Amino acid sequence: MKIKAIIFSLFILFASNIKAQTASEIMDNAYNQAKIENKNVFLIFHASWCGWCKKMEKNMEDDLVKEYFDSNYVKAFITVEERGEKAKLNTPGGNNLVEKLGGKNQGLPYWVILDEKGNVLKDSRINGENVGGPASEKEVDFLISVLEPTSKNQKIDPDKIKEVFILKKKS
């Protein structure tokens, strides 16, 4: 019984010393990976409560388009706008980064495509308004217009992007 208590205590001590990755660390890793793999970085600012964030991330992982996103982008995620008990989930430095990249008060998800040096190529705003998780035909057409010039390795198939991202109305 004492051994279990000691192991449990060591686990608690170790777990409490694990530090969450900062926004800078996440981005440095993404930039390095993008450089090595000849990709751009697709950065998504999200939160646990954000249904549109989950929808967008799920869409990017859909079998129809996953290969496209994986071959062209290093996906990076920064958690922001968590409140109350979940505030501890916020990525340290995430609020500063979202503000620096023009996403303050834009809503979630807010996404930005950057090159391997951290230069902004495109973001999720149309005329200053965040499209967030694209779901309408107009929003998905905008997404396609952002993806086309930032794809380095695999050509985009607009029909597949539309198939996955356009929200189907229930009959």
Secondary structure, 3 states (H helix, E strand, C coil): CHHHHHHHHHHHHHHHHCCCCCHHHHHHHHHHHHHHHCCEEEEEEECCCCHHHHHHHHHHCCCCCHHHHHHHEEEEEEECCCCHHHHHHCCCCHHHHHHHCCCCCCCCCEEEEECCCCCEEEECEECCEECCCCCCHHHHHHHHHHHHHHCCCCCCCHHHHHHHHCCCCCC
